[in-house]
Each structure stands twice: as C-alpha cells, then as structure tokens.
Amino acid sequence: KMLNVPITCVGEFIFFKTRYNSGTMIAIAFLIGGICLATVNDVRLTFVGLCFGCLGPLCGTINALSLKHVQSTYGCTGNQLLLYIAPWVVATQLPMIAFTDDLSQFRPWMQESLCIPGMVLIFVTCCIAWGLEW
C-alpha cells in the first residue's frame, strides 16, 4: 500500500517525463506516512509476502500508466474509458463465477432479510452511476 503512489510517480517520471513540484512531493510523503501509521502494525516478513508485496505495486503501476496512456491517446476521461470497457469486464468475469464462488451459499443468502433491500440499493446506485455518464 505504501509503495503504490511512489512507484506510480517514478513510472510517470520515467515514461511520461512528468515532474512533480516540492509541494506535491511533500503531500505524497505525508500520504505515505499516514498509510504506514494506519496499516502497518504487526508485520512478519516472509519470502512469499515480500514477492507479493513487490508485485502488487508494480502491477498497479503498470495498470495506472497503461490507462493513462490509453486516455491520452484516445482523448477520453476515466469515466468514458470505464464506460467503454465495462461490457468486456462483465463478459470476462461472469463465466468465472462458477469457478470462484461457492454457489451453494446463494439460496440461503436470498432468504436473508436484508437481501432484497440490499439488492435494490445496489441496483439504484448502479442506475444513478450509469445516468451520470449521460
């Protein structure tokens, strides 16, 4: 978590020649300090954890820089890009449900008292988000 922002800033500097002023760097330092204080309380260092700890920010940075490149190349905002790729994300994720989720839990969950209001709330918020795009 602490490395996501600095690695993205370094990636932007290397690939896009983005320069940050001292105020931005100080704000990033405070952000990293706050994340450190809020999330790092009992850490045990293992080799597997170290590998995933390094891969996570690296993959996040590659994703952020790729999206920034696509947005600048095609002249679209983040919301427009999300609108364009959402059908593909849904189409690739729906088949994964059968392999990744325990579908035997679905029927008992449907009988919960908060199920219907929760589903209605999710539907309404999705409609509002979709409506904001138009």
N, C-alpha and C positions, 0 to 999 in steps of 0.2 A: 504494500500500500504506500509506503513511504517513497518508493523509487519510481512510481508511475509518472508523476509530474516532472521530476528532474530528467528522467530518461527521455520523455517526450520533448522537453525543451532542448536537450542535446541533439536529438534526432532532427528537430526543426532547424537547429543551427547548422547541422551538417548537410542536410538535404535541401533545405529551403533558404538558407542563409539568413534566417530570422535572428535579429539581435534584440536582446531584452535590456531595458534600462535598469538602473540600480534599484528603483522603487519596486519594479516587478520582481527582481531577484530577492529583495528583502521580503516581499509578500510571500513568495514561494518558500523561503526559508522558514517563515513563521507557520505557514501551512504544514510543512513537513514536521516541524517541531510539535505542532498541535496533534497531528496524526500519530506521531511517535508516543506522545504522552497518553493519548486516548486509547491506543490499540495495543501497544507493546507493554504487557505486564508480566507475563510468565512465559518466556520463550526458551525452548530447548532446541539447540542446533543439531540437525541430523543431515546426512548427505542428501537424502531424498528431499527433505524440506528445503535445503539450500538450492537444489536444482530447480524445484518448482518455484521457489522464491525468486530466482533469477529469470526463469522462463515467463512467468506471469507478466511482469512489467515490460519485458521485451516484446511479447505478443501484443500486449495492449498498445504499445508504442507503434508497432508496425500497423496495427489496425487504425489508430488515430491518424497516422501520417498518410496511409492509403486513402482514407476517407477525405482527408484534407486535399489530397492530390485530385481525387475524383471531383470533389466540389469545385475546385478552382478550374479544372479542365472543362467541365461542362457548365459552369456558371450556375450552380444550384445551391440552395441553402441546405442546412442539415435536415430540416423538416421535409423539404422536397425530396431529398435523397432517400429518407426513410419511407416516404410515400411510394417511391419508385421500387424499392427493394422489398417492401413488406410482403407482397404476394409470394415472392420467391422464398422468403424466410419461412412463411407459413407452409408453403408446399414442401419444403425440405424438412420441417420439424414435425409435421403431423404424422408421417409414417414412423417416426422414432418413438411415438407414444407407446406403441405395442411392445417395444423392446426395452424401454427405460422406466416405465411406470408400472406400478402394481395395480392393475385394473380391477382386482378383486375388492379393493377398498372403495371403489366408486359407488356401488349400490348403498352401503351403509352411510357414506358421506351424503348422498342425496336425501337421506331421511333426517339429517340434522336440521334443527330449527332455524339456523342462520344461513342455510344453503341458498334458499330462494332469494332472500333479500341481498345476500352477497353477490349472487349471480346477476341480479337486476342492477345492482350498483356498478359492477364491472361492465355490464353492457351499456349503461347510461354514460359512464365515463369514457368508454371507447367511442360512443357516438359523438360525444362532445369533442373529443380529441380529433376525430375524423372531420367534424363540422368546422373546426378551427382551420383546417387545411384549405377549405374552400372559401 
